[in-house]
Amino acid sequence: MPKVVYPSARARRRELFWVGTTLEDLRAFPEEVRLEMGHALHLAQLGDKSPDAKPLRGFQGASVLEVVENHEGDTFRAVYTVRLESGVYALHAFQKKSHKGSATDQRDLELIKKRLSDAEQIDRARREKAGRKSL
C-alpha cells in the first residue's frame, strides 16, 4: 500500500519527461513498486519530495534523486532529476542485479550520466523555443 504523503500547494504541477526507455522499464516492474515510484515522481512534479527519495551518490547536491523499493527479495530503483527548469526528468528505472552491497552498478551510473546530459539538451531546447515564442 502506498505511503500517505500530503503534498503542499506551493507550486503548480511541473511536466514529467521520460528519457530513453525509462517509462517502458518502469512499466515492467511489479505493480506495488510502480505505484510507489509513480507516487514519488508525482510529488516531485508538485515540488515536494517523497520520504523514500534520496540523493544519488556521485552526483553533486540533491538534484538527482533515486527511489529504492524492495519487493519479494528484489530491489528496484528509479532515478530522476528536478534541477532542470522545464520539468522533472525520469532518467532511469532498473532492477538492481548485484548482491554485493548497495552500490549502483557502474553501467547504470554511466547510463544515468548520459541521460542527464540528454535531459539537459532537451531542457535547453525547450527554453530556447519558449524564449522565441515570447518575443
C-alpha positions as CSV (number, residue, x, y, z in Angstrom):
1,M,0.0,0.0,0.0
2,P,1.4,3.4,-0.9
3,K,2.7,5.6,1.9
4,V,0.4,8.6,2.6
5,V,2.1,11.9,1.9
6,Y,0.2,15.1,1.5
7,P,1.8,17.5,-1.0
8,S,1.8,21.2,-0.3
9,A,0.1,23.6,-2.6
10,R,3.3,25.5,-3.2
11,A,3.5,25.3,-6.9
12,R,1.7,24.2,-10.0
13,R,2.5,20.7,-11.3
14,R,5.6,20.5,-13.4
15,E,5.7,18.5,-16.5
16,L,7.3,15.0,-16.4
17,F,9.6,13.9,-19.1
18,W,10.7,10.3,-19.7
19,V,14.3,9.9,-21.0
20,G,15.2,6.9,-23.1
21,T,13.5,3.7,-22.1
22,T,12.7,4.7,-18.6
23,L,8.9,4.6,-18.9
24,E,9.0,1.1,-20.5
25,D,11.4,-0.1,-17.9
26,L,9.3,1.2,-15.1
27,R,6.2,-0.4,-16.6
28,A,7.9,-3.8,-16.3
29,F,8.2,-3.5,-12.5
30,P,5.7,-5.2,-10.1
31,E,2.5,-3.1,-9.5
32,E,3.4,-2.2,-5.9
33,V,6.8,-0.9,-7.0
34,R,5.3,1.1,-9.9
35,L,2.8,2.7,-7.6
36,E,5.5,3.8,-5.1
37,M,7.8,5.1,-7.7
38,G,4.9,6.8,-9.6
39,H,3.9,8.5,-6.3
40,A,7.5,9.8,-5.8
41,L,7.5,11.2,-9.3
42,H,4.1,12.8,-8.8
43,L,5.4,14.5,-5.6
44,A,8.4,15.8,-7.5
45,Q,6.1,17.3,-10.1
46,L,4.3,19.1,-7.2
47,G,7.6,20.5,-5.8
48,D,7.7,18.1,-2.9
49,K,10.0,15.1,-2.2
50,S,9.0,11.6,-1.2
51,P,10.4,10.4,2.1
52,D,11.8,7.5,0.0
53,A,13.7,9.8,-2.4
54,K,17.4,10.2,-1.6
55,P,20.2,12.0,-3.4
56,L,22.1,9.6,-5.8
57,R,25.7,9.3,-4.8
58,G,28.2,10.5,-7.4
59,F,26.0,13.5,-8.4
60,Q,26.6,16.9,-6.8
61,G,23.9,18.1,-4.5
62,A,20.4,16.7,-4.2
63,S,19.2,17.4,-7.7
64,V,19.5,13.8,-8.9
65,L,17.4,11.6,-6.7
66,E,16.7,7.9,-6.5
67,V,13.8,5.9,-5.1
68,V,14.6,2.4,-3.9
69,E,11.9,-0.1,-3.4
70,N,12.3,-3.7,-2.2
71,H,9.7,-6.3,-3.4
72,E,9.8,-10.0,-2.7
73,G,13.6,-10.1,-2.2
74,D,14.3,-7.9,-5.3
75,T,15.5,-4.3,-5.3
76,F,14.1,-1.8,-7.8
77,R,15.4,1.8,-8.4
78,A,14.1,4.8,-10.2
79,V,16.3,7.9,-10.8
80,Y,15.1,11.4,-11.7
81,T,16.2,15.0,-11.6
82,V,14.4,18.1,-10.5
83,R,17.2,20.5,-11.4
84,L,16.0,21.4,-14.9
85,E,13.8,24.4,-15.5
86,S,11.3,22.8,-17.9
87,G,10.2,20.0,-15.6
88,V,11.0,16.7,-13.8
89,Y,13.1,14.2,-15.9
90,A,12.9,10.5,-15.2
91,L,16.3,9.3,-16.1
92,H,16.5,5.5,-15.4
93,A,14.5,2.7,-13.9
94,F,16.1,-0.6,-13.2
95,Q,16.3,-3.7,-11.0
96,K,19.4,-4.0,-9.0
97,K,21.3,-7.1,-10.2
98,S,24.3,-7.2,-7.9
99,H,24.0,-8.6,-4.4
100,K,27.3,-7.0,-3.4
101,G,26.3,-4.2,-1.1
102,S,24.0,-1.2,-2.0
103,A,26.3,0.4,-4.6
104,T,24.8,1.2,-8.0
105,D,26.5,-0.7,-10.9
106,Q,28.9,1.4,-12.9
107,R,27.0,0.7,-16.2
108,D,23.8,2.1,-14.6
109,L,25.7,5.2,-13.4
110,E,27.1,5.8,-16.9
111,L,23.6,5.5,-18.4
112,I,22.2,7.9,-15.8
113,K,25.0,10.4,-16.7
114,K,24.3,10.1,-20.4
115,R,20.6,10.5,-19.9
116,L,21.1,13.5,-17.6
117,S,23.1,15.1,-20.4
118,D,20.3,14.3,-22.9
119,A,17.8,15.8,-20.4
120,E,19.9,19.0,-20.2
121,Q,19.9,19.3,-24.0
122,I,16.1,18.8,-24.1
123,D,15.6,21.4,-21.4
124,R,17.9,23.9,-23.2
125,A,16.0,23.4,-26.5
126,R,12.6,23.8,-24.7
127,R,13.7,27.0,-23.0
128,E,15.1,28.4,-26.3
129,K,11.8,27.6,-28.1
130,A,9.8,29.2,-25.3
131,G,12.0,32.3,-25.5
132,R,11.4,32.7,-29.2
133,K,7.6,32.4,-28.7
134,S,7.6,35.2,-26.1
135,L,9.4,37.7,-28.3
